[in-house]
Amino acid sequence: IIGSSKLLRKYNRVETIDRTKISLDQIRYVLQARLHAIGIYELQIVQAFYLSKITVKREVDQGNYEYTYLHMPEFLEFLCRLAQLKYRDTYYHEQWNLRRKAKVILDHILGEF
């Protein structure tokens, strides 16, 4: 993935209880302003977040907790889903591949890093 080492550094800077997870609230706090600047809004962020979740084993025991965080592979999927959602109803949806769409998202998220 483009800029994956930069992305990992950004991901690791987010204050989390567990460095292997990031919550929807943390995504909102850290990334929302940058995402709004490129036309990605709350509904798309929430939709991409929940579509990126992997099914939780023992859902009854851990579901409430696990469905509020993304692990790193889920976070990467979240970014790709954001890219797909951003360009879904545009000319670029068919013209650009996922890599190019994701690069736009990453460029904005990683701006200063």
N, C-alpha and C positions, 0 to 999 in steps of 0.2 A: 504494500500500500504506500502511496505517496506520502512522504514525511512521517512515517510511522514512528521514528525515534523522537521527533519533535512532539508528536501527538502523545506519546507515552510520557514525556516530561511534563506536558501540560496536564495530563490525566493525574500524574503523581503529585502535582502541586495542589490539587483540590484537597481541602481538609476533609478527611473521611474517618469514620470509626475504624474501618478496615481498608488498607491501601489497595485491596483487590476489588473494591466495589465503589460505585458512584450512584447516588440516589437521584431521583427526578428533581427534588428540591435543589440539589447541588448543581445539576445541569441548568436549571432555571436561573440560579444565582450567578453562576460563572459564565454561561454561554448565551443566555437569552438576549442580551443587548447586541451582541455580535450577530446573532441569527436574525434578529429583527431588522438589522441594517441591510440584510440581503433578501428580505421578504419571506422569512420563515417565522411563523407566529405560534402562539401557545397551542392551538389545536394540533398543528402538525408536529410539534415537539412531543406532545403527549401521545399522539397516535404512533409516531415512530418509536417512542420509548416502549410502549406495551407490545407492539408488533415484534420488537427485537428480543423480547424475553423468551428464554428457553424454558420448556416445561419443567416444573419443579417436582423432583422426586419427593414423596411423602408430603404432598401438598397440604394435607390437613394439619400437619405439625409445623411446617416451615413456610407455608404459602404466604401468610400475611407479611412476613419479614422479607422473604426472597423476592416477592413481586414488587418491592419498592426500590430495589437496587439492580444495577447492571454490572455484571462482571466484564472484564476487558474484552473478550470476544463479542459479547452482546453490545458493548459500547461501540465497537467497530461496525457492527451491523446497524446500530442506531444511526451512525453517521451516514452510512450508505442509504438507509431508508429515508433519511432527511433529504438527501440529494435526489432520490427518486420522487419524493413528494413535492419538492420545490419545482421540479421541471415537468411534472406529470401532464399538465394541460398546456404545454408550450411547444413551440416549434422544435426546441432543443431536445425534447423527450425522445424523438425518433432519430435525431441527427447526431447526438452525442452518446458515447457509451458511458457506462456507470463510472468508470475511472475518471473521465473528464468532469462529470458532474460532481463526484466526490472531491476532486481537486479544488473546485470552486469553494465548496463548503470548508475544506481544510485550510485553504488560504485565508479565509475570513476568521476562522476560529484561532488559527495559529499566528495571526498577524504580527504580533510583537515578539514572538518567540523564535 
